[in-house]
Amino acid sequence: MSDIRPEYEALWPRKTRWLRPLRRWLQYWLARGAVALADRLPVPALQALGRGLGRLAYRFARTERAVCEHQLRKALPALGDAERDRLVRACFENFGMTAVEVLALPRLRREAKRWLTTEGADVLRDAHARGKGVIVVTCHSANWELLNLVVNELRIPTLGVVRPLSNPRLNALLLQARESPYLEIMQRGMKDSPRQFLSALRRGKALILAIDQDLDVQSVHVDFFGVPARTPRVAASLALRLDVPLVTGFDRRLPDGHHVIRFQAVPVPPAVRASADPERELTALLSQAIEAHVRAWPEQWAWNHRRWLRPPQTESAAADAPAGGAAQP
């Protein structure tokens, strides 16, 4: 752990290895139960189930709770203890609801018009119509997986990048739930990731990339809530090299369980192209857009991810890693 920030060392999960098979077995069968309920319960009931699971996780996942608290202190130091605790609880509840919704994606896809509103759909449609492909930059806020529903509604062929789970059976179940006529799933870490990205864009597809996590991919450090955060540079790199339009697509969850996904174009300013490091400058611009969204709905972002894990001096460590910020479950 020598390459991580010292304050995170105490926040690293310590799991008993001999319990791993039991944990994976429980994870898989809980997920199977959620899939079985997906077609039997109303969507509000499924969301209530997820909220309850999130509350249980808040109670027992002490390490992840401590990560949320630590990062909220770093990002929003003016928060009082009560408000910070409210946001942590809400973060766990949102993650629980998202997990259940992902397993119920086939059901939600059939009922998309009831549970999802799209703002700025013309922005995505027009960008795709240019024929160069389009890069959709997203973040782990509310239920980012619902971009799946949007590309199906708009009939835009899309490549989504996900992180494979350590539980193979659960991973297979999630991949099955994500299957969609217009969405091709690629698991992060494949050696030919850059080639697949290029191929997808050259075929005019949309490419969904979440760049709000510290991943083992080519990255640069840019400010996020005023703190340097290691950020995948793949979106900026592809947009600049191939002149591909950039669009942000962020989800927010309303109190009644409804979702709103908003798309906005991200023009590349001439000053960015003329700078000494255009990829860093454009990545910083995208990070600012993500930060603005998270500031507006902080309770819906994944504060449990160790966002400021590695300090700037380790930036070169992943210089040779495969590109590919992932949209993770």
C-alpha angles and dihedrals in degrees: 000000000000092000097057131085109272094234090063095056090078089048096057115120114250109203128179107243096210089059092055096095090050092048091050092047091052092045092052097047093044087053092047089052091052090050090051091051094047094085095037104050129058114255093250089056091050090050090049089052091052091047089053092050089050091053090052090050090051090054098048107024094080097164094051090046090053090051090054092049093047094050094046088054089051097045101033106024094166093067118112121231094257095050092045091052090049091054092048091051091047091049091056092046091051092049091051092051091046092052092053092044091053090055088049094049094119089056094044090047090058091049098036095131091057097052107026135061121188121209118194096013088152089061091060094039093050093046090051091047091065088077097229095100121250133247114221110199113201139164138216096269127133102330107336089176090075089079079084089070094047097054089049093051091048093040094230114154106234142183115213123192120215136177113244113237122237089236104077096197093049090046091054090049091052093048089053091051090051094053110124138164092241102031124078115192123216121185116227119247098047113140093229095051095119091050092050091049091052092045093051093050094045088053089055097253128147116247118208115207129175109203102175098099137075102248136169092257136100104298146164130208114247131161118277113176087346094302123104107253127187105244131184110251097198096103093053093042095053094042093052098042097044100029089237118167116251124219131175118220116189129174128212127188118225122216091256092056095258117135129221120196115193125197123201130177117241109208115199108237116227088238090061093052091048095048125107091250110026094173092056093045093049092045088052090051091052091046090054090055090052092048092051090054093047092048089054094050106018095160090064100055125095099253089165091076113093094243099173095039101132124041123226096265089070093055094106093053092084097037091112097039119114113272120244130111105209134225097222133197 
